[in-house]
Amino acid sequence: KTRVVKMSQRTAAVGSSSPSTKQRYYPSSTPPRTTRNTHNREHAAGVAPGVAQFSTSFSDAVLAVSCFYAIYTLSDPYLHTTTPFVSRNELANFISRDPPRVIACLGFLLMGIAASFGIGRFAGSRMCVGPHNLFTAIAKVLGVPYLALSLYDRGSDYGLAIKVSVALLLVYVVLAYTVSALQELYITIGNGVSLGYLGYLGYLYFTGTGITLQSTAGLLLLWGSVTYMGAGVVVGSRGKLAGLQRVDLFHYALAIANVCLVGALDTLL
């Protein structure tokens, strides 16, 4: 009996001295499950933890500059008429008198906001990841269709643009909650139809009689549409091409396309 009591006491002492599961030490090579999940979420969001991608931040800056240059060019006939600053009356006059240019500016604005948040995101700011994802999704759905709408319905108000915006966003949200795998296909179809329409108009203007401002605008419109298509289909945004990040080349191609498109829109609208 004395031996049994001593063995039980020794077993109890050893059990009390062993650490509990919650207090167990994790070696640096094997982080706890929560840390691993956090890293997985960051990689899924497209951001390497603690690593900035300055080349992509710079290419996003170039894209943002092209978008805001387009907005300045299209709005310049109505804004900055008396002072370098935009007055409330000038902005109201622009919105009421020229809906097609305003719709085109909204398309460039969505892309410019997304690119601006991309500057901060790829410079290492994690606060910009959420807004960048949000505005990138909105710009993918509405950005290019707005450019096509500005030329499709040049003599009307904002009625068609509002209806198209609601329809495109509604379908995108429904797909997000039902068949999210079809979202990229949906965006590709929407942008493809819009760019196809812009390219078709560019071809018609370019093949018109004689060399005029409209034929030059048609060439720019055609070139901008083809560049947009090539950026999405040929370049893409994942991996590397010739040792360069594809997403950087994608941004540069979009910037060139924006300059071509705004040159055409400024003449045709």
C-alpha positions, 0 to 999 in steps of 0.5 A: 500500500505504501508503494502504491501511494508513493507511485500515485503521488509521483504521477500527480506531481509529474502531471501537475508540472507538465504545461497545459495545451493552451500554455504549450510553447510553439517553436518559431518554425511552427507558428500557431494555427491563428498566425498561419490563417492570418498569413493565408488571408493576406496572401489570398488578398494579394499582399505579401505580409510585410513586403511592399511591391514598389514597381506595382505601386509606381505603375498604379501611379502612372495609371491613376495619372492617366485617369485624372488627366482624362477627367481634366481633359473632358471637363476642361471646356466647362471647368477652370474657366475663370480660376484654377479651382472648380466652382460649384456653379461650374460643376453644376453647369457641367453636370446639367449640360453635358451628360455624355462627358460626365458619364465618361468622366465617371468611368475614368474616375472609378479607375483612378480611385482604384489605382490611387488606393493601389499606390498605397496598397502596394507601397505596404499600407494594409489600410488600403487593401480593402478600399482597393479591392472594393473600387477595383471590383466596381471599376471592373464592372462599370468603368469601361461600360461607362466609356461606351455609354458616353458614345452610345447615347450622346443626346440623352440624360443620365437615365440609361446610364443609371439603369445600366449601372443598377443592372450590372451591379445587381448581377455582379452582387447576385453572382457573388452570393451564388456562383462567385466563379462566374464573376470574372467571366461576367466582367470579361463579357461586359468589358468585351461588349463595351470595347467591341462597340468602341472599336467598331465605332473607331473603325467607322470613323477611321474609314470615313471619307478623307482625313478629318478630326473624326477619322483621327479620333476614330483611329485613337478610339480603335487603338485604345480599344485594342490596347485595352483588349490586349492588356486583359487577354495577352498581358493579364495581371498574374505572374511575370512576362519577360522578367517583369510583373504582368500586373505592372505591364497591365497598368502601363497598357491601360494608361496608354489606352486611356490617353488614346481613348480620351483623345478620341472622346474629347473630339467625338463628344 
